[in-house]
Amino acid sequence: MNTSKGKNCPKNDEESAYDRTPLIDDETIRKSASVDEERDSYGTLPTPLIFPLLPSNETHKQRNGYSDYDDDLPGHEDNKEDSYIALLNRNRNLRFYIFSLLVTNCGEWLSYIASIDLIETKLASLNQESRTAVSILVLVRLLPNVIFSSLGGKLADKYDRRQLMLGLDVISAVVTLLFVVAYELQSIPIVYVASFAQQALCGLYQPSSYSIIPMLVNDDDKDLKKATTMQGLVWSAMQAFGAALSGFVVDALGVRTCFCLDAGTFVLSAFFIWMVRGEYRAVPKKEEGDTNFQPDPGHSTSYLDGVKYLFSSYFAALIFVKAFAGLAYGACDILNVVLSELGDDALSVDFKLGVMFGFVGIGCLIGPFVTEPFMDAERPVTLQLSCVLSFAVATIGYMGWCWGPPSFWILSGFAMIRSAGSSVLWINSSILLQKFSSTEMMGRVMSMDYAVALAAEALSAYLCGYLMDRYGLSFHQVVFGLVIISSVSTVFWFVYHFTGRGAKKYKATGTPNGQ
């Protein structure tokens, strides 16, 4: 007889009957089994009454910016994959970071399209061609990023990344006012100077902006994929809507207003970065298997150390993914200007240019959403394969430009296809580098990736404008060259992937195969 039932256990003849009564009846067992099945399916027991009893982790919440309530939910690890909105809801710091990206990207489109309008208007009054002048504008916007991103990467690995971003936003707000001076003086050279200065600060800013993302999500693979994708989607959304809106604003409110609004967006961005909590200084940690290079502790922020680290790794070639794509799409800004001037319809050139950039942005939005269900950050090979296939998609877009009907709207549709491929390979190649790189080297790795990509883009943009103005190449002749470049790139990365390189050397354990 069980004597451990409690002090009120019956001691008379009813005791035997009591003992024969099941403590848990069949119905309770069935309910318990159903709960077990639900727990096995979802990973947690859905009992909201236990939430207040769970221990909190203040350090984890402070580092990631999660809300006090959602961070402690049972099943937190599973719920993280629900949606982008869910990630933003529970990660306060990432939320303000994304807000910052939104306003700065919108502002940059305002000043970019306003600068193109100022240059074309000035040269039209002088009866001069504007292709080379616009190419130079693209060049002075890209080259500073190439030149200064290496310094930006070194700063990102040495100092607090959040504080760097905050300070650079404030300085950028002041520098952007140079565009207003250029407008008042109707000076194209000052437009170039202002663009160079603004983009030099951007070159210092971007390595911190890229390398802070893993810290915002505590190096979680699933959240890292979503956060990096969101960063790309912000750029895409602002190209889709910000560029189209910019064309309208330039047409309706004027160039000067656009420049003033751009300065204001940097102030607002600085406020959002100020709202991000915590410290974001790179803390070295031991990485196994990704590289044979060990930096000299006395020179841990040397850019040369970053180069040695990268090229002793199994993923070094991945910094050229964006560059291969940039050799083709770098010319597209110039070609977009050409397309906006086609036809004799009533639409203004500024409005059509904004629409063309808008279609490009829509493509950049669609691409990541379509491919996301097939991507898994814990299986990097899927990300690398998506980059290969994206080169093929971009090639289809260039083919449509080359041999499609000469309709502005149809050509805009092919621009959307081309940009969808470019967006996916840009985002997923960044995720691969963020995943494979160590924390203390990530700033320098991302700066090299960014610099190489923009150098290729700048070269393509300048050659496009120069060849069209100097040698009279037509739109279709230039695009045919882009078809060849993109096709060769597709074949190259197809061979790279299917010969077992890059992400194919990475195991789930985080080490390359064979090491």
N, C-alpha and C positions, 0 to 999 in steps of 0.2 A: 504493500500500500504506500502511495506517495504521501508523505507527511509534510510536504513543503508548500502546501497550498495557502498557508496563512493562519493567523490566530483564530479566525472565524470558521475554520474548517469544521463541518459537522462531525460529531462524535457518537451519534446514535445509529439506529438501523438505516437511516436515510443515507449514511455515509457510503455504503456500498453502491447504492443507486447513483449517488453523486459521482463516484469514481468511474462508473460505467458510461456517464454522459461525456461525449467528446468535447474537449476544450475548444476545438475549432471544427465547425461543421463543414459539410461538403460545399455549401454555397460560399462560405468564406474562403475555402481553398481555391475554388474556381475564380473568385474575385482576385485573390492574391496572385494566381497564375496570370490573369490578364494584365495586372499591374506590372508583373515581372516582364511580360512580353513587351508592354509599352516602354518600360525602362530600357530593355535591350534595344528597342527600335530607336529611341530618342536619346539614350545615353544618360537620362536623368529621371528622377521620380518627380512627377508634376505635382508637388505639394507646396503651394504658396505659403502655407503657415510656417514652414521651416525657414523662410528667407531671413527673418530678423535674428535667427539663432546662429547664422553662419558667421564665421570670423571674417574680419576685413583685412585687407592688405594695403595699408596706407602708402607704402613706398611704391607699390605697383601702380596704384591709382594716380599718384602724383607724377610719376614718370610718363604715363600714357595719357593722362587727361580723361580717363573714363569717369562716368558719373558714379557717385557713391553707391547708388542702388544697383545699376545694371552690372557693374563690375563683379558683384558678389552673387549674381544669379547662378544657381546650379544649371549646368548645361551651357555656361558662358562660352566655352570653347566651340560648341556646336552652333550656337546662335550667331557667332561672328560672321558666318558665311551667308546669312540671310539676304542681305542687300547692301548696296553702297550707303543707303540712308541709315541702315542700322549701325554700320560702322561709324558714320559721322555722329549719330546720336549718342553713342557711348564713348567716343573719343573726342573730348573737348578740344584738345590741342590740334588734332588733325583738322577739325572743323574750322578753326580760325585760320589755319594754314591755307586751306582751300579757299576761304573767303579772300585772303590776301592775293592768291593767284588770280582769282576772278577779276578783281578790280585792276590789277597791274596789266594783265593781258588785254583787257578792254581798252585801257588807256594807251597802250602801245599801238593798237590798231588805229586809234584816233590820230595819233601823231604821224604814223606811217602813211596813211592814205592822204592826210593833209599835206605831208611833205611832197608826195607824188603830184598832187594837184598844184602846189605852189611851183614846182619845177616845170611842169608841163605848161602852165599858164604863162610863166615868165619866158620860156623859150618860144612858145607860140607867138608871143608879141614881137619876138625877134626873128621870126620865120626860120627857126632852127629845129632840127630833129632832136627828139628827146630820148631816144633809146639808150644811147651811151650815158647820158646824164642820169637816167633812172638806174642803169646798171651800176654806176658809181655810187648812187645812194644805197643800193643793195649791198655793194661791196663795203662801204664805210659802216654799215650796220652789222655786217658779219665779221669782218676782220678784227675789230676790237675784242670780240668774244674769243677769237682764236688766240690773240696775243695775251690777253689778261686772264683767261680761264686757268692757265697753269698757276699763276699767282693766287687766283681764287681758290684753287684746290689745295694749295699749301696752307692758306689761311684757314680754310675749312677744317683741316686736320690739326691745326694748332690752337685755334681759338673757339670760343663758344659760337656755334653756327647760328643760333637764334639772334644773338647780339650783333653779329656781322650783318645779317639780313635787315635788322632794324635800322642800323646806322646807314647802310647803303640805300635804303628806301628814302630816308630823309635827305641824303645828299642828292639823290636822283630827282627829287621834287624841285630842288633849286636849279639843277642843271637843265631840266626840261624847259625852264623859262627862256633859255637861249633861243628856242624855236620862235617865241613871240618876237624877240629882237630880229630874227631873220625875216619874219613876216613884215614887220614895220619897215625894214630896210629893203625888202624885196631882194634879198641876197641869197643866191644858191650856195655860195661857199660857206656862209654861216649855217645854212641847213646841214651841210656836210659836217661841219665842226660840232654842231649840237648833236647830230646823230652819232658821231664817233664817241663823244663824251658820254652820252647816255648808254650806249652799248658797251663801252669800256666798263662802266659800273655794273652792267648786266653780266659781263664776263666774270667779274669778281663775285657776283651774287649767285649765279647758277650752280656752281659746285656745292655751295652750302645748301641751296634749295633742294638739290637732288639727294645729297647725302644725309640730310636731316630726316628724310622719310622713314628709313628703317628704325631710327631712334624714336620717332613718333608712335610707331606701332610695336615697339619692343622686339624687333627682328622676327616677328611672327610671319611665316611664309605666306599664309593665306591673306592676312591683312596687308602685307607688303605688296602683294599682287594687286589687290584692290586699290590701295592708296596710290601706287604708281600709275595704275590705269586711270584713276580719277585725275591725276595731274595732267595726263595727256588729254583726257576728255575736257578738262577746263580750257586748255589751249584750243581744242577743236570747237568747243561751244562758242568761245569768243571769236574764233575765225568765222564760224557760221553766222552768228548773230551780231557780234561786235563789229566785224568787217562790214557787213551789210548796213548796220546802223551807222557806222562811221561814214560810209558813202552818202547816206541820207543827211547826216549831221553836217558834213562838209558842204553839201549842196544847199541845205536849208539855213544853217547858222553861220557858215563861213569857216575859213581855215584858222583864224585867230582863236575862235572859241574852242576848237578841237585841241589846240596846243595848251590852252589854259586848263581844260578838263583833264588832260593827261597829267599835268603837274598835280592836280588835286587827287588823282587816283593813287599816286605814290604816297601822299600823306595818309590816305585812308588805309593803304596797305601796311604802312608802318604801325598804325593803330592796331590792326588785326594781329600782326606779329608780336606786338607788345602784349597782347592778350594771351599769347601762348605761355604756359607756365613751365617752370623747370629749367635745368641746365642741359646744354647739348654739346658739351665738349667731348671729342672722341676719346674713349678709354680703351687702350690697347688690350686685346685678349688673344689668347693662343689659338691659332687656326692650324688645323692639321690637314695635310693632303692637297691643299689648293695651290701651293707654290713651294719651291725649295729655297726661296729667298728669305733671309732673316735680316731686317734692317738694323743698321748700327744705332744703338740706343742714343748715342750722342748726336745723331743727325736724323732723327726719326721723322722730321718734317721736310726733308730734302726732296725736291721734285725728282731728282735722279733716282732716289730710292724707290719712288713710285713707279718710275719707268722700269727699273730692274725687277721690282716685284711683279709687275704686270707681265713682262715678257719672259719671266721664268715660270709662269702659270700655264695651265692647260686651256685657259679661256682668252688668251691675249688677242686672238684674231677677231673676237667679237666686238672690239672697239671700232672695227672698220665696217660694220653692218650699215650704220647710218651714213657713213661716208660714201659707200657704193651707191646708196639710194640718192644721196645729195648731189652726186655728179649728174643725175638726171633731173630731179625736181628743183635744183637750184635755179634752173633757167625758167621755171614756171612763172615766177613773179613777173618777169619781163614779158613772157608770152600772154599772161593774163591782161596786161596793159594793152597789148596788141589786139586781143580778142574784144576788149571793151570798146575799141574804136571801130569795130566792124559794123557794117549796116548803116542804113540811113533812117532808122526808126526815131521816134520822139524821145526815147530814153536818153538821159544825159550820160556822158562818159563816166563821171564820178559814180553815178548810181549803178551802171553796168559793171564797173570795176568792183564795187562793193558786193553786187550779186554774185560775180564770179568767185570772189574770195569766200562768199557765203556758201556756195556749193562745195568748195574745197573743205570748208569747216564741217559741213553736213557729212561729207564722206569720212572725215576724220572721226566724227562721232559714231557713225554706223559701223565702221570696221571693228573697233574693239568690242562693241556689244554683240556683233554677230559671232565673233570668234571666241568670246569668253567661255561659253559652255564647254568648249573643247580644250581649254587651257587649264593646267594644273601646276601651280608654283612648286609643288613638292615633286613634280616630274619635269624638270627643266627641259627635257628633250622635246616636250610638246610646245614650249615657247619658242625653241630654236626652229622647229619645223614650221611654225606659223610665220616666222620671219622669211623662210625660204618661199613659202607659198605666196606671201605678200609681195615679193618681188615680181612673181608671175602676174598677180592682179594689177599691180602698177603698170606693167608692160601692156596689158590689155587697154588700160586707160590711154597710154601714149599712142597705141595703134588706132584707137578711136579718133584721137586728135589728128592723126596723120591721114587716115583714109575715110573718116566719117563725113557725113553731110556738112556743108558750110553754114550751119545754123548756130547762132549764138547759144540757144537753149540746149541743143543737142550736145554741142561741145562742152557746155557747162556740166552736163550729165556725165560725160567721160572724165572731166576734171574731178568729179565726185568719186568715180571708180578709182582713178589714179591715187587720190588722196587717202582713200580707205586703206589701200595697201601700204602706203607710206606711214600712216598713223600706227597700224598694227606693228610693223617692224620697228618703229621708233620706240614705242612703249615696251614691247616685249624684250627688245635687246637691252633696254635700260634695266628691266627687272632681272635679267640674267646677270648683268654686271653687279647689281646691288646684292644679289644673292650670293655670288661667288666671292666677292671682295671682302677682305677683313675690314672691321670698323675703322681702324686707324689709317688705312690706305684708301678708303672709299672716296674721299674728297679728291685725291689726286687721280684715281682711276676714272671717276666721272668727268673730271676736267679734261683729261686726255680724250675721252670719248666725245665730249662736246666740242673740243677744239678741232679734232680731225673731221668731224661731221660738218662743222661750219666752214672749214677751209675748203672742203670739196664743194659745198654749196656756193660759196663766194666765187670760186673759180668758174663754176658752171654759169652763174649769173652774169659775170663780167664778159665771158666769152660769147654768150648769147647776144648781149647788147652790142658788143664790139663788132661781131661778125655781121649782124643785121645792118648796122650803120655803115661800116667800112666796106663790106663786100656785097651788100645788098641781098643777103640770104633771105628767102621768104620764110613765112611761118611754117609751112609744110616741110621745107628743107631742114630747118632746125629740129622740128619734131621727129623727123626721120632719124636724125642722129641720136635723139633721146631713146627711140625705140631700140636702136642697136646697143646703146649703153645699158639699158635696162635688161635687155635679153641676155647679154653677156653676164651681167650681175646675177641674174636668175640661175644660169648654168653654173657659175662659180660656186654660189652658196648651196646649190643642190649637191654638187660634188663634195663640198666641205661637210655637209650634214651626213650624207649617206656613206661617207668613208669613215665614220665614227669619230669625228672630231668635236671639239667644243663641249656642249652640254652632254653629248653622248658618253663622255668620259666621267661624267658625274654620277655617283651612286646616291641612293637615298640616305646613306650614312654621311654624305657630305665629302666624300673623297673620290678622286678620279679613279677610274678603272685601271687596274694594273699597278697601283701605287699602294 
